[in-house]
Amino acid sequence: MLEMSDAKRFDDLPEKTQKFLAGLRPDEVDTLNDGIRLVRSIATVGNFIKWLIVGILGLAVGVVMFGESVGKILKWFKV
């Protein structure tokens, strides 16, 4: 794997981004890292909540469909 030296590591970034990164203080870097972890956590929780809602809605629809099927079967035997 090709490794770049620290001096040329960010050469492919836009100049505006290079200036932004060069001007960061150590505490700002820590805050930025915390923000990135927070966004990842929120995305993970959001994904979980999305599938939880999909599961609950699927379960509700499945119960209704099962109830209708049982009702139809019971009507067959009441003839």
Residue frames as qw, qx, qy, qz and C-alpha x, y, z in Angstrom:
[[0.000, 0.889, 0.457, 0.000, 0.00, 0.00, 0.00],
 [0.401, 0.508, -0.012, 0.762, 1.28, 3.44, -0.90],
 [0.413, -0.719, -0.387, 0.404, 1.99, 5.67, 2.08],
 [0.267, 0.812, 0.073, 0.514, 2.32, 9.43, 1.77],
 [0.419, 0.003, -0.425, 0.802, 4.59, 11.59, 3.82],
 [0.111, -0.681, -0.551, 0.469, 2.94, 14.02, 6.23],
 [0.067, -0.444, 0.160, 0.879, 3.99, 16.96, 4.04],
 [0.229, 0.100, -0.619, -0.745, 2.16, 15.68, 0.93],
 [0.099, 0.253, 0.936, -0.222, -0.70, 13.91, 2.68],
 [0.240, 0.683, 0.541, -0.429, -3.33, 16.58, 2.06],
 [0.109, -0.316, 0.426, 0.840, -2.13, 17.89, -1.31],
 [0.023, -0.280, -0.812, -0.512, -5.14, 16.46, -3.14],
 [0.067, -0.684, -0.644, 0.336, -7.60, 18.36, -0.92],
 [0.197, 0.840, 0.267, 0.429, -9.03, 21.71, -2.00],
 [0.345, 0.355, -0.318, 0.808, -7.04, 24.71, -0.79],
 [0.447, -0.544, 0.028, -0.710, -9.93, 25.93, 1.37],
 [0.912, -0.339, -0.204, -0.106, -10.03, 22.57, 3.18],
 [0.737, 0.147, -0.338, 0.566, -6.26, 22.59, 3.66],
 [0.039, 0.480, -0.235, 0.844, -6.41, 26.05, 5.24],
 [0.692, -0.498, -0.072, -0.518, -9.28, 24.95, 7.50],
 [0.939, -0.201, -0.251, 0.124, -7.43, 21.85, 8.70],
 [0.577, 0.284, -0.306, 0.702, -4.15, 23.73, 9.16],
 [0.119, -0.519, 0.165, -0.830, -5.86, 26.35, 11.33],
 [0.758, -0.482, -0.351, -0.264, -7.43, 23.92, 13.79],
 [0.185, -0.615, 0.613, -0.460, -6.29, 24.01, 17.40],
 [0.200, 0.100, -0.967, 0.121, -5.93, 20.72, 19.34],
 [0.287, 0.242, 0.692, -0.617, -9.14, 21.31, 21.30],
 [0.576, 0.420, -0.099, -0.695, -11.01, 21.96, 18.04],
 [0.421, 0.273, -0.830, -0.242, -9.70, 18.68, 16.62],
 [0.020, 0.077, 0.922, -0.380, -11.03, 16.89, 19.72],
 [0.439, 0.375, 0.365, -0.731, -14.41, 18.62, 19.31],
 [0.543, 0.409, -0.459, -0.572, -14.50, 17.65, 15.64],
 [0.273, 0.140, -0.952, -0.005, -13.74, 14.03, 16.52],
 [0.199, 0.223, 0.768, -0.566, -16.50, 14.06, 19.16],
 [0.510, 0.421, 0.032, -0.749, -18.90, 15.51, 16.59],
 [0.472, 0.306, -0.728, -0.392, -18.07, 12.79, 14.09],
 [0.120, -0.032, -0.965, 0.232, -18.69, 10.10, 16.71],
 [0.331, 0.321, 0.511, -0.725, -21.97, 11.78, 17.67],
 [0.557, 0.391, -0.281, -0.677, -23.18, 11.83, 14.06],
 [0.380, 0.183, -0.893, -0.156, -22.28, 8.14, 13.67],
 [0.047, 0.147, 0.868, -0.472, -24.16, 7.28, 16.85],
 [0.449, 0.379, 0.241, -0.773, -27.22, 9.22, 15.77],
 [0.533, 0.337, -0.563, -0.534, -27.17, 7.48, 12.40],
 [0.237, 0.061, -0.966, 0.083, -26.95, 4.07, 14.10],
 [0.195, 0.285, 0.708, -0.616, -29.83, 4.84, 16.46],
 [0.483, 0.406, -0.069, -0.773, -31.86, 6.28, 13.58],
 [0.447, 0.234, -0.785, -0.360, -31.33, 3.13, 11.56],
 [0.085, -0.100, -0.941, 0.313, -32.42, 1.00, 14.52],
 [0.323, 0.367, 0.448, -0.749, -35.55, 3.10, 15.09],
 [0.486, 0.345, -0.408, -0.692, -36.42, 2.93, 11.37],
 [0.425, 0.085, -0.882, -0.184, -36.29, -0.88, 11.37],
 [0.047, 0.188, 0.812, -0.551, -38.13, -1.03, 14.68],
 [0.447, 0.375, 0.169, -0.794, -41.01, 0.98, 13.19],
 [0.520, 0.287, -0.624, -0.507, -40.98, -1.13, 10.02],
 [0.234, 0.016, -0.962, 0.137, -41.09, -4.28, 12.16],
 [0.214, 0.280, 0.645, -0.677, -43.97, -3.02, 14.29],
 [0.528, 0.386, -0.105, -0.749, -45.98, -1.98, 11.22],
 [0.456, 0.234, -0.802, -0.307, -45.25, -5.33, 9.57],
 [0.061, -0.094, -0.928, 0.356, -46.35, -7.18, 12.69],
 [0.371, 0.342, 0.400, -0.765, -49.57, -5.16, 12.86],
 [0.568, 0.367, -0.383, -0.630, -50.37, -5.81, 9.19],
 [0.336, 0.169, -0.924, -0.065, -49.51, -9.49, 9.63],
 [0.137, 0.175, 0.816, -0.534, -51.84, -9.83, 12.61],
 [0.513, 0.394, 0.126, -0.752, -54.70, -8.22, 10.67],
 [0.536, 0.344, -0.628, -0.447, -54.10, -10.50, 7.67],
 [0.173, 0.061, -0.967, 0.179, -53.95, -13.56, 9.93],
 [0.302, 0.257, 0.614, -0.682, -57.19, -12.51, 11.64],
 [0.584, 0.392, -0.160, -0.693, -58.97, -12.13, 8.31],
 [0.446, 0.263, -0.825, -0.225, -57.74, -15.54, 7.16],
 [0.002, 0.073, 0.915, -0.396, -58.93, -17.20, 10.36],
 [0.440, 0.337, 0.338, -0.760, -62.30, -15.47, 9.96],
 [0.584, 0.362, -0.459, -0.564, -62.65, -16.77, 6.40],
 [0.315, 0.145, -0.938, 0.019, -61.77, -20.31, 7.46],
 [0.171, 0.180, 0.775, -0.582, -64.30, -20.21, 10.29],
 [0.542, 0.359, 0.021, -0.759, -66.98, -19.03, 7.83],
 [0.454, 0.260, -0.774, -0.357, -66.28, -22.10, 5.67],
 [0.196, -0.056, -0.952, 0.229, -67.16, -24.40, 8.55],
 [0.271, 0.275, 0.510, -0.769, -70.34, -22.48, 9.52],
 [0.376, 0.118, -0.532, -0.749, -71.99, -23.23, 6.17]]
